[in-house]
Amino acid sequence: MMNFHIAAGSALLFLFISSSLLADNWPQWRGAIGDGVSTEKNIPAEWDKTKNVAWKLDLPGAAGSTPAIWEDKVFLTSIDGNDLLLMAVSTSGNKLWSAKLGEGNRNVRTDEGNTASPSPATDGKHVWATMANGIIACFLVDGQEVWKFDLQERYGKFKIQFGMTATPVLHGGKLYVQLIHGEGRAQTQEAIVVCLDAVTGKEVWKIDRVTGASKENEHSYASPMIYKDATHEYLITHGGDFAIAHQLSDGKEIWRYCLNPQGEKYHPTLRFVSSPLATQGMIIVPSAKNGPVVSIKPNSKGDVSADSDAMLWRHERGTPDVPSPLYYDGLVYLCRENGNLVCVDAKSGEKLYEERTVRDRHRASPVYADGKVYLTARNGTVTVVKAGREFEVISKNDLGEPTTASPAISNGTIYIRTFKALYAIR
């Protein structure tokens, strides 16, 4: 038994050290290990349109995608009129290159998003980008195209109201893509999960994702996540009433959890936008529209929807509707769409506080750095809250430009992508 604990502890220490070494880069939407946490220090807490702004680069159009950063390069997607772009910018604020991936931008719900909403990812050699109309592409970081194709041509037409905004997750040389959409109660081919070889774009495996969801709930705007610890490593997809864990090797289902039971009290519009958080021995699974949020144990098996032993805790109300959860140092932070910040003890599920920040729509996911939690409002105001069991606002910083992208932190700099520009704050 002692040897097991030593081995497990060594493995966890190795994961921690590896994560620390990657902390200077922000390679995809939720950072180095997919949890929205940066280990960097001396990160600024105050700025405006000029204060602590190292540079600002005007962009050709709007997008809600989060930049990906590797060493001296920043990658981001954008629209330019009707064109869909992948761009590379230096960390000194100079445009390096721009590639047109396709055409056909569509703005949704007036100002909520567009076809450039999914975020790019990079491994330092390649950069991958996906558009909500199904275009997916791989480039070398110097701008040379490696491969590109249309997910709709390969896997069938999307049947989703506001576009396929899920961001694929990059892990172990693979891209994992969830395509959760459809029409009609009997889901067979509409909702699928796909694993692609990241360098070649070739399909590794594809599985149907059958849940029985109906109406608006067939449409998921959440993104898949990877859970990894010393003994577990798997994919989590989210949508169609369920969070589902899959083997990385073949997509086979490991466990599933239902957040919207299908019966007389079925909620017909509980579509998922907020993505799960997979971290530190727990998976925090949100739903939508003030519905339930649950913490699931990573060693779960089968359908654990009614299995209390598979849960660390469950709150019946209070889920984030769009921003994804954040965990740091024993606390879970849930940013509600109205700007309320909920802090929960990660082990017990006890709600420690729910406090108001900026009363405006919050679409970006919170991030952590240097003892601070950063919450981004739709109007461009970022509230900086002291991390801990008591609520304390450190600052409120207003760029005055519409923002739905989550901040990215790399090498002492906060990168904020508004609808108009990319800001480097340091």
Secondary structure, DSSP 8 states (H G I E B T S, - for coil): -HHHHHHHHHHHHHHHHHHHHTTT-B-STTTTTTSSB---SS------SSTTEEEEEE-SS------EEETTEEEEEEEETTEEEEEEEETTS-EEEEEEEEE----BTTTTB-TT-S--EE-SSEEEEE-TTSEEEEEETTS-EEEEEEHHHHH-----TT------EEETTEEEEEE---SSSS-SSSSEEEEEETTT--EEEEEE------GGGG------EEEE-SS-EEEEEEETTEEEEEETTT--EEEEEESS--STT--TT----S--EEETTEEEE--STT--EEEE-TT--EE-TT-GGGEEEEESS---SSS--EEETTEEEEE-TTSEEEEEETTT--EEEEEE--SS---S--EEETTEEEEE-TTSEEEEEE-SSS--EEEEEE--S---S--EEETTEEEEE-SSEEEEE-
